[in-house]
Amino acid sequence: MGSIVAFFALNALIWWVVVLAHELGHAAVGLACTKGLVVVRAGSRSPKWRRRFGRLELELGPVPIFRSDGEAEVYARVGRPTGVMLALSGPIAGGFAAALFYFLGAQLLFLPLQVIAWVALVLGLANLIPFRFRATRSDGAYLLEVLRRHPAAIAEGDDELDVIVSRWFVLATDFRGAFGAGDRDIMARLNSKMRTARADHDSRAIAVHRLTFSGWCWRRAEQGDTTPLRDCVLDARHRAATRGLNRANTIAAAAGELVRARTKFEAGSPTPDSLERGLQRVREDPGYDALSESQAAVAFRFGVAMHDVATIAG
């Protein structure tokens, strides 16, 4: 009886490792070929361990007894070459992990390990066969789907907005990672205001602060040239500094002045409509419905202004 239990435990562990290797293979291509967030899930359906490493987020569940689920999700636009590599990388990485287990079993003269590894290798490579089962799609089906697309419809890099959205999503889903080492005071200020709004159950205030954060992230994701705004930003920063505020509040005061003056922040964007389209993208979240269009625009631009003041004037 004990040997049977040990066999099933070994089988579950090997499958968990092979599935994780498979998904990390997909993730490696996603990280190398896109600028978006990559989420890897492996194990049971209820993750118990979550960690963020830059653009990679791991969600791992305990080793299941009968089945190990896995998924790698890339939050970015993917063209044909990247799509092909995404489809192939998972089975290759999973197959390599299974092969290592097989050779380990051969070295140890441990037949059960060899059997489990061989089955994992065969089934992993069989994932390249195109098939769909309920909500499950094999890597082979995804590969076929990518190859059938018209190249012109998925040309990589043809829309700068897609790249900005990918970078923005990485920042907007990682509050600490969205701020540089020199901007921790701004992060603390915004975090404090968010906590206060939540404690007061003030949905409008929560939406305002979240939009401010989104504006900060969007401006950082644009990676535009803000030189045309330098003079007006420095002037606003100087006037705010005379009020004897700390750095974070000085930056906020200068940003507020710039927003009230209807500063043309578009001059620092890579495209004239980037900020407008960014606000539209952010406003797709129904959590902002409590704000009017003008209120949302002010909050979003305030975040943009804070980023400009922090990066230009320090």
N, C-alpha and C positions, 0 to 999 in steps of 0.2 A: 504493500500500500504506500509506504514511504517513497519508494522509487518512482511510483506513478505520479505522486504529488511533486516530487523533485523534477520529473520530466516536464510536467505542465508549467512549473515555475520557470524552468530554464527556457522553455518555448516562449513564454510570455515576455521574458526579459530580452531575449534575442530579437523578437519581433519589434519590441519597443525601440530598441537601439537601431534596427534596420529602418524602421519608419522615420525615426528622428533624422537619421543620416540622409534618407530620401528627401525629406522636406528641407533640410539644410542645403542639399544640392540645389534645389530650386532657389532657395534664399540667396545663395552665393551669386547666382546669375542676376537675380533681382537687384542685389546691392551693387554689383559691378556695372550693370548696364542701365540702371535708372537712377533717378534722384528721389524716389519715393520711399515711403515706409514699407517695410517687409515684416509681416507677422507670421511666425511659425508656431503651429499648434501640434502637439503630439501627446499620446497617452489617452486617458479616459476623456469623456466628453466634458467633464467638469475640471478645468485646470486648477491646480492647487498652488502653482508656483509661477509667478510672472516677473519678468525682469526686462528692462529696456537697456539696450546697448547701442547708443546712437540711433541709426535708422533700423536696427533689428530689434524686434520685440519677440521674446520667447514666452509661450504659454504652455507649460508642461503639466500633465496630469499624472497620477500614479500609474504604475505598470498594471494594465488590465489582465484578467485571467484568460479571457477568450478572444478579445479583439482589441487591436490598437489602431485608433484613428489618427490621421495626420492631415495637415493642410498647410500650405504656404500661400499667403495672400500678398500680392504686390500692388500697392496703391499708387500706380503710375500708368501712364499710357505705354503700351508695349507694341513695338513694330514687329515685322515678320522675322528678321534675324534674331532679335531677342526672344521672340515667342518660340522659335524653333529650339534655341538653347535652353529655354525654360523647360520645355517639354522633355528634352533628352537628359537634362542634368539630374533630375530626381532619380529615374531608374538607374542611371550610371552610378550615382553616389550610393544608393541603396544596394545595388548589386555588388559594388566594391566592398561595402561593409559585410554583406552576407558571405562573400568570398573569403574575407579575412577570418570570419568565424569558422568557415569550412576548413581552411588550412590550419587554424588553431586546433580544431578537433582532430585533424590528421596528425599533427605533431604530438598531441597528447594521447593518441590512439583511443579517442573517446567517440564511439560511433553515434550516440544520440545527438551530440553537438553537430556532427557532420550531416546527419539526416535533416535536422531542423534547419541548418544553414543552407543546405541544398534546396529544400522546399522554398525557403525564403528567397533564394536567388532566382529560382524558376518563376515564382509568382510575381516577384518584383519586376523582372524583365517582361513578363506577360502583360504588365500594365501598359506597355507600348502598343498593345492590340487595341484598336478603336472600339470602345463600347460605352454604353451608358446604362446605369441601373438606378432607377428612382432619381435621387438628387446627386448621384455619384457619376463623375465623368473621368474616364481614364486619361492618362497622359497621352496615349495614342489618339484619343478622340480630340483632345485639345490641339495636338500637333496637326491633325488633319484639318481642323477648323482654321488654324493659323495659315496653313498653306493654301486654303481656298479663298482667303481674303484677297481683295484687290490691293496690290502694293501701294497705289496712290492714296488709298483710303487710310492707310496706317503708316505713312511715311514718318519716320522718327525725326523729331526736332523741327517739324514744319509749323508748329504752333507754340510760340513762346509761353502762352498762357498755361498750357498743359504742364510745362516744366515748372512754372511758378507755383501752380496748384500743388504739384508733387512736393516741392520744397516746403510750401506753407503747411501742408498736412503733417509733415514730419515735426515741424515746430509746434503747431497748434495742439498736437497730442502729447507733448512732452513739456510741461510747464517750466520745469527747471532748465531743461536743455535749450529753451528758447532765448535765454538770457546769457550773455557773455559773463566772464568772471568779474568784469568791472561794473556790471549792471545788477548785481545782486540786491542793492538797495532799492532799485526800482521794482524788482520782482517782489521784495518783501512788502513794499508799499501797496502794490496791486493785490497781493495775496491777502493782506490785512483787510483791504476794502471788500474783497470777495467774501471773506469769512464774516465780516460784519453784516453784509447784505444777506447772507444765508441765515445768520442768527436772527435777523429781523424778518425773515421770510418775505423779503422785498424782491419780487420777481423782476421788476423793472430795473432796479439797481444791479441785480445779478446779470441781467442781459447787457446793461451798459458796460459793466466791467469786463465781461466776456468779450464783447465787441472791441473794447479797447485793446485787450490782449490779442485778438485776431488781427486788428490793424497793425499792431507792433510786429506780429509774425509775418503778415503779408509784406510789409515794407522790407523786412529782413530777407524774405524769400525773393523779392524782386531783384535784389543785387544791382540796383540801378546806380546812376551817377547823380548824386545830390549836389554837385558843385553849384548849379544855378540857384540853389536855395541858401547857400552858405551865408551870405551877408545878412539876410533877414533873420535867419536862425541865430546868428551870433548877436545881433542887436537885441532880439527878444531874450536871449539867455543873459545878456548883460543887465538888462532892465530887471529881470527877475532876481538876479543875484544881489541886487542892492536892497532886497527886502529881508535879508538875513535868514533865509530858509536853508534847510539842509539840502544836499545835492538832489535827492529824489524829488522833493517838493519844488525845488528851483526848476528842475526840468519839466515837471508837471505844469508849473505856472507859465513858463515860456511856451510850452505846447498849447496851453489854453489860449494864450494871446495870439498865437499863430492861427489857430482854428477860428477864433472870433474875427480875425482880420481877413478871413477867407483867402488864406495863402494858397497859391496854385501849387499844391504838392505834386501834381502831375508832371511838373518840370523835372522831377527826380525819378520818374518811372521809366522803364524801358520802352513802354508803349503809351500813347496818350490816354487810352481807355483802360489801362491796367487797374487803377484804383476802383473805378466804377464796376468793372467786371469782378474784381475781388470782393467788393461789398455784396454784389449779387450772389456770388458763390457762397459767402459766409451766411447770407440771409436765407439760404435754403433750409437752414436749421429752424424748425418751428418754435424753438425756444426763444426766438427773438420777435415773435409776433406781438409781444406786449409793447413794443416800441413802434413809433411812427417812422416813416421813411426818413424824415429830417432828423429825428433823434438818433436813429441808427447810423446815419451818415456822419453826424457830429462825433459820436462815440468811436466809430471806426477811424475817422480822420485824426481824432485825438491820439489814438494809438500810433498812427503813422507819424504824427508830429513829435510824440515823445521819442520815438526811435530816431528821427532826424536830429533832434536836439542832443540826444545822448551820443550819437555817433559823430556829429559835426562839431559840437561845442564841448562835449565831454562833461 
